[in-house]
Amino acid sequence: MWAASCLASCCAACACDACRTVVSGISRRSARIAYCGLFALSLIVSWILREVAAPLMEKLPWINTFKNAPSREWFETDAVLRVSMGNFLFFTILSLMMVGVKNQKDPRDNIHHGGWMMKIICWCILVIFMFFLPNDIISFYEAMSKFGSGFFLLIQVVLLLDFVHGWNDKWVGYDEQFWYIALFVVSLVCYVATFAFSGLLFHFFTPSGQDCGLNTFFIVMTLICAFIFAIVALHPAINGSILPASVISLYCMYLCYSGLASEPRDYECNGLHEHSRAVSTSTMTLGLLTTVLSVVYSAVRAGSSITLLSPPSSPRAGSGKPLLPLDKVDEHEEKEKSKPVTYSYSFFHIIFSLASMYSAMLLTGWSTSVGESGKLVDVGWPSVGVRIITGWATAALYIWSLLAPVMFPDREF
């Protein structure tokens, strides 16, 4: 017994030392990666608790307040929502703390990049505290998560449009025949992939002998949007490019597939229903991996790519020589501290807050179809509606990005 106690103490001490080593190794440049790692950890915790926490939660009187205990799926959903809410509050608090940070001289800059041991402790406390809250608060958070997830998807669409237009401008800016040929080849590949993708959707989601008018409508509308993109982009008055049109067409077709694949497995027009058990684990893994990658991209790129949400540069007024001259070392340190921040810290954390809501919806089938969908991720009619509407919103935003400069020539877009 004494030896086992000593061994446990040694293991705990080694684990603490390892944590301190990892935390101390997080530098200014790797801080964003550390936040992404913390978010990924929250997804893993949510996944694990969804699988193992239900029996324990059934015994907690402030959670199981029902005369007739609900199904196991309800407790699995509740566990995911509570972890998600703790993660949401953690990043929301950080976002509020970072409002107005303009340069590295601000003391809050050190909070954003440092204090990782304390941050991890606070994150753990918040997540644990969520399991002591009443069910009504969690239900309210569940309702709000649907709206927050929509905002997260909208931000991803804006970032995609920004990326595609930037990609096109960069290649056109080279003004060389090679890059024009590359633009044409990539555009052609994207359009071929779009139409080939649509053929697969017709094959899997409009089986013969079934009345699948809704699925046919979704696929045909996406194809119509792809044609409209090309027509508007190539119109002489627009003077657009075919590359963004082709990439957005492929993305809209992917969203259409994602929406159709989210239909309940017992729906006769869902051709994936025969493979529901076989793909459950792979679907879950792919959903989590896609979420982590999209959040990493959105969080890292958002603050620096969206001008309206980027922090303003440090003011130039009063940039003359100081009244009392400093020595070279002090002057260098002062310049380093006065550098403007390269991205919006507040918006950076908002991305993670919204992503926490979105990941909870993925893991719970948008919290309405868990019981009928089993262990599958992102399955149910609410998910279908969100995906399809996101595709239509993407189409509308892209068309607006083409028409707005023509309709309002005096404004800068």
C-alpha positions in Angstrom: 0.0 0.0 0.0 2.8 2.4 0.9 4.7 1.6 -2.3 1.5 2.2 -4.4 0.9 5.5 -2.6 4.5 6.6 -3.3 4.2 5.5 -7.0 0.9 7.5 -7.4 2.5 10.6 -5.8 5.5 10.3 -8.2 3.2 9.9 -11.2 1.2 13.0 -10.1 4.3 15.0 -9.6 5.7 14.0 -13.1 2.4 14.9 -14.7 2.4 18.3 -13.0 6.0 18.9 -14.1 5.1 17.9 -17.7 2.1 20.3 -17.7 4.3 23.1 -16.4 6.9 22.4 -19.1 4.3 22.5 -21.8 2.6 25.6 -20.5 6.0 27.4 -20.1 6.8 26.5 -23.7 3.9 28.5 -25.1 5.3 31.6 -26.6 3.7 34.7 -28.1 3.8 33.1 -31.6 2.3 29.8 -30.4 -0.5 31.3 -28.3 -3.1 30.9 -31.1 -2.1 27.3 -31.6 -2.5 26.7 -27.8 -6.1 28.2 -27.9 -6.9 25.9 -30.8 -5.5 23.0 -28.8 -7.7 23.9 -25.8 -10.7 24.0 -28.1 -9.8 20.6 -29.5 -9.5 19.3 -25.9 -13.0 20.5 -25.2 -14.3 18.5 -28.2 -12.5 15.4 -26.9 -14.0 15.9 -23.4 -17.5 16.4 -24.9 -17.1 13.2 -26.9 -15.9 11.1 -24.0 -18.6 12.4 -21.6 -21.2 11.8 -24.2 -20.2 8.1 -24.1 -19.6 7.5 -20.4 -21.3 10.2 -18.3 -24.9 9.3 -18.7 -25.1 6.7 -15.8 -23.6 9.1 -13.4 -25.8 12.1 -14.5 -28.9 9.9 -14.0 -28.0 9.8 -10.3 -27.6 13.6 -9.8 -30.8 14.9 -8.3 -30.4 18.5 -9.6 -30.1 17.1 -13.2 -32.5 14.1 -13.1 -35.5 16.1 -11.7 -38.0 14.1 -13.8 -40.7 11.8 -12.4 -40.1 9.5 -15.4 -36.4 9.5 -16.2 -35.8 10.4 -19.9 -33.8 8.2 -22.3 -30.1 7.8 -22.1 -29.7 10.0 -25.2 -31.1 13.0 -23.2 -28.3 12.7 -20.6 -25.7 12.3 -23.4 -26.9 15.5 -25.0 -27.0 17.3 -21.7 -23.4 16.4 -21.0 -22.2 17.8 -24.3 -24.2 21.0 -23.8 -22.7 21.5 -20.3 -19.1 21.1 -21.5 -19.9 23.4 -24.5 -21.4 26.1 -22.2 -18.3 26.1 -20.0 -16.1 26.4 -23.1 -18.4 29.2 -24.4 -18.2 31.2 -21.2 -14.5 30.8 -21.0 -13.9 32.3 -24.5 -16.6 34.9 -24.1 -15.0 36.2 -20.9 -11.7 36.4 -22.7 -13.3 38.2 -25.6 -14.9 40.8 -23.3 -11.6 41.3 -21.5 -9.8 41.9 -24.8 -12.1 44.6 -26.2 -10.1 47.6 -27.3 -6.6 46.1 -27.2 -4.7 48.1 -29.8 -1.0 47.6 -29.1 1.3 45.3 -27.2 1.8 47.9 -24.5 -1.7 47.2 -23.2 -1.4 44.9 -20.1 -4.1 42.7 -21.4 -1.8 41.7 -24.2 0.2 39.7 -21.6 -3.1 38.1 -20.4 -3.9 37.0 -24.0 -0.5 35.4 -24.6 0.5 34.3 -21.0 -0.9 32.9 -17.8 -1.6 29.5 -19.3 -1.6 27.5 -16.1 -4.2 29.8 -14.6 -6.3 29.7 -17.9 -6.4 25.9 -17.9 -7.4 25.8 -14.3 -10.2 28.4 -14.9 -11.4 26.4 -17.9 -11.6 23.2 -15.9 -13.4 25.0 -13.1 -16.0 26.5 -15.5 -16.6 23.2 -17.2 -17.1 21.4 -13.8 -19.3 24.2 -12.5 -21.7 23.8 -15.5 -22.6 20.3 -14.2 -24.1 22.0 -11.1 -26.4 24.3 -13.0 -30.2 23.6 -13.3 -31.6 22.2 -16.5 -33.5 25.4 -17.4 -30.2 27.3 -17.9 -28.9 24.5 -20.1 -32.1 24.5 -22.2 -31.8 28.2 -22.7 -28.2 27.7 -23.8 -29.3 25.0 -26.2 -31.7 27.3 -27.9 -29.1 30.1 -28.2 -26.6 27.6 -29.6 -28.7 27.2 -32.7 -28.4 30.9 -33.5 -24.8 31.0 -32.5 -24.0 28.1 -34.9 -25.7 30.1 -37.7 -23.4 33.1 -37.0 -20.4 30.8 -37.0 -21.3 29.3 -40.4 -21.9 32.8 -41.7 -18.5 34.0 -40.6 -17.0 31.0 -42.4 -18.8 32.0 -45.6 -17.4 35.5 -45.4 -13.9 34.2 -44.8 -14.3 31.9 -47.8 -15.3 34.7 -50.1 -12.4 36.8 -48.8 -10.0 34.0 -49.4 -11.3 33.2 -52.9 -11.2 36.8 -54.1 -7.7 37.2 -52.6 -6.6 34.1 -54.4 -7.9 35.3 -57.7 -6.4 38.8 -57.3 -3.0 37.4 -56.4 -2.8 35.2 -59.5 -4.2 37.9 -61.8 -1.7 40.3 -60.3 1.2 38.3 -61.7 0.0 39.2 -65.2 1.7 36.3 -66.8 0.3 33.7 -69.2 1.2 30.8 -66.9 -1.0 32.1 -64.1 -3.9 32.8 -66.5 -3.7 29.2 -67.7 -3.6 28.1 -64.1 -6.7 30.1 -63.3 -8.5 28.5 -66.2 -7.4 24.9 -65.3 -8.4 25.3 -61.6 -11.8 26.8 -62.6 -12.4 24.0 -65.1 -11.5 21.3 -62.5 -13.9 22.9 -59.9 -16.8 23.1 -62.4 -16.2 19.5 -63.5 -16.1 18.4 -59.9 -19.3 20.4 -59.2 -21.3 18.7 -61.9 -19.8 15.2 -61.1 -20.8 15.8 -57.5 -24.3 16.7 -58.5 -24.6 13.4 -60.4 -23.6 11.5 -57.3 -26.2 13.4 -55.3 -28.9 12.5 -57.8 -27.8 8.8 -57.5 -27.7 8.6 -53.7 -30.5 10.9 -52.7 -33.1 10.5 -55.4 -33.5 6.7 -55.6 -35.9 5.3 -58.1 -39.3 4.3 -56.9 -39.4 7.0 -54.2 -41.0 10.5 -54.2 -37.9 12.6 -53.5 -39.0 15.9 -54.8 -37.5 17.8 -51.9 -34.0 16.4 -52.5 -34.3 17.0 -56.3 -35.3 20.6 -55.6 -32.2 21.2 -53.4 -29.8 19.7 -56.0 -31.4 21.5 -58.9 -31.4 24.9 -57.1 -27.7 24.4 -56.3 -27.0 23.7 -60.0 -28.9 26.8 -61.0 -26.9 28.9 -58.6 -23.7 27.5 -60.2 -24.9 28.7 -63.7 -25.9 32.1 -62.3 -22.5 32.5 -60.7 -20.8 32.0 -64.1 -23.2 34.3 -66.0 -22.9 37.1 -63.5 -19.1 36.8 -63.1 -18.5 36.9 -66.9 -20.9 39.7 -67.6 -19.1 42.7 -69.2 -20.5 45.1 -66.6 -19.3 43.0 -63.7 -15.8 42.3 -65.1 -15.4 39.4 -62.7 -13.4 36.2 -62.8 -14.5 32.6 -63.3 -12.2 31.2 -60.5 -14.3 32.5 -57.5 -17.5 31.5 -59.3 -16.2 27.9 -59.7 -14.9 27.6 -56.2 -18.1 28.9 -54.7 -20.1 26.6 -56.9 -18.2 23.6 -55.6 -18.6 24.7 -52.0 -22.3 25.2 -52.4 -22.6 21.7 -53.9 -20.7 20.4 -50.9 -23.1 22.2 -48.5 -26.0 20.6 -50.4 -24.4 17.1 -50.0 -23.8 17.9 -46.3 -27.4 18.8 -45.8 -28.7 15.8 -47.7 -26.3 13.4 -45.8 -27.8 14.8 -42.5 -31.2 13.5 -43.3 -32.4 10.9 -40.8 -31.2 7.4 -41.7 -34.7 6.0 -41.8 -35.8 8.6 -44.5 -36.4 6.6 -47.7 -34.7 9.2 -49.9 -31.4 9.0 -48.0 -29.2 6.5 -49.8 -26.8 6.4 -46.9 -29.3 4.7 -44.6 -28.0 1.2 -45.4 -24.6 2.2 -44.1 -25.7 4.0 -41.0 -24.1 1.7 -38.5 -20.9 1.2 -40.5 -20.2 4.9 -40.9 -21.2 6.1 -37.4 -17.7 6.2 -35.9 -16.1 7.6 -39.1 -18.7 10.2 -39.4 -18.2 11.3 -35.9 -14.4 11.5 -36.3 -14.7 13.3 -39.6 -17.2 15.8 -38.1 -14.9 16.6 -35.2 -11.8 16.9 -37.4 -13.6 19.1 -39.9 -14.8 21.3 -37.0 -11.4 21.7 -35.5 -9.8 22.5 -38.8 -12.5 25.1 -39.7 -12.2 26.7 -36.3 -8.4 26.9 -36.6 -8.6 28.5 -40.0 -11.4 30.9 -39.0 -9.8 31.9 -35.7 -6.3 32.4 -37.2 -7.5 34.3 -40.3 -10.6 36.2 -39.1 -8.9 38.9 -37.1 -6.4 39.8 -39.8 -8.6 39.4 -42.9 -11.8 41.3 -42.0 -10.9 45.0 -42.0 -14.0 46.1 -40.0 -13.1 43.8 -37.2 -9.4 44.3 -37.1 -7.9 46.5 -34.4 -7.0 50.0 -35.5 -3.4 50.9 -35.9 -1.7 52.8 -33.2 -2.3 56.6 -33.5 0.3 58.7 -35.3 -0.6 61.9 -33.4 2.2 62.7 -31.0 4.7 60.6 -32.8 7.3 63.3 -32.6 10.4 63.1 -30.4 10.0 62.6 -26.7 10.7 65.5 -24.4 13.3 63.5 -22.5 15.5 61.4 -24.8 15.8 57.7 -23.9 18.8 55.5 -24.3 18.9 53.1 -27.2 17.9 50.0 -25.2 14.9 51.7 -23.6 13.9 53.2 -26.9 14.0 49.8 -28.5 11.9 48.2 -25.8 9.4 51.1 -26.0 9.0 50.5 -29.7 8.5 46.8 -29.2 5.8 47.4 -26.7 4.1 50.1 -28.8 3.7 47.8 -31.8 0.0 47.5 -32.8 -1.5 44.0 -32.4 -1.7 42.0 -35.7 -5.2 40.8 -35.2 -8.3 41.4 -33.1 -8.0 39.5 -29.8 -11.6 40.0 -29.0 -12.9 38.7 -32.3 -10.4 35.8 -32.1 -12.1 34.6 -28.9 -15.6 35.2 -30.3 -14.8 32.7 -33.0 -14.1 30.1 -30.4 -17.3 31.0 -28.5 -19.5 30.5 -31.6 -17.5 27.4 -32.5 -18.3 25.9 -29.1 -22.0 26.3 -29.9 -21.6 24.8 -33.3 -19.6 21.8 -32.1 -22.3 21.1 -29.5 -24.9 21.1 -32.2 -22.8 18.7 -34.3 -22.3 16.3 -31.4 -26.0 16.2 -30.5 -27.6 16.2 -33.9 -28.7 19.8 -33.3 -30.2 18.6 -30.0 -33.5 17.5 -31.5 -32.8 14.1 -33.2 -30.4 12.4 -30.9 -32.9 9.7 -29.9 -33.8 8.8 -33.5 -30.3 9.2 -34.9 -28.3 7.1 -32.4 -24.6 7.8 -32.2 -24.3 9.6 -35.5 -23.0 13.2 -35.6 -24.9 16.0 -37.3 -28.0 14.1 -38.3 -31.6 15.3 -38.3 -33.9 17.7 -40.1 -32.6 20.8 -38.2 -29.1 20.1 -39.5 -30.5 19.7 -43.1 -32.2 23.1 -42.9 -29.1 24.8 -41.5 -26.8 23.4 -44.2 -29.2 24.2 -47.1 -29.8 27.7 -45.8 -26.1 28.2 -45.4 -25.6 27.2 -49.0 -28.2 29.7 -50.2 -26.7 32.4 -48.0 -23.3 31.7 -49.5 -24.8 32.1 -53.0 -26.5 35.4 -52.0 -23.3 36.8 -50.4 -21.3 35.9 -53.5 -23.7 37.5 -55.9 -23.8 40.6 -53.7 -20.0 40.8 -53.7 -20.2 41.0 -57.5 -23.1 43.4 -57.8 -22.4 45.7 -54.9 -19.5 47.6 -56.6 -21.6 48.1 -59.7 -24.7 49.2 -57.9 -22.8 51.5 -55.5 -19.7 52.7 -57.4 -19.0 55.5 -54.9 -18.6 53.1 -51.9 -15.5 51.0 -51.2 -16.1 47.2 -50.8 
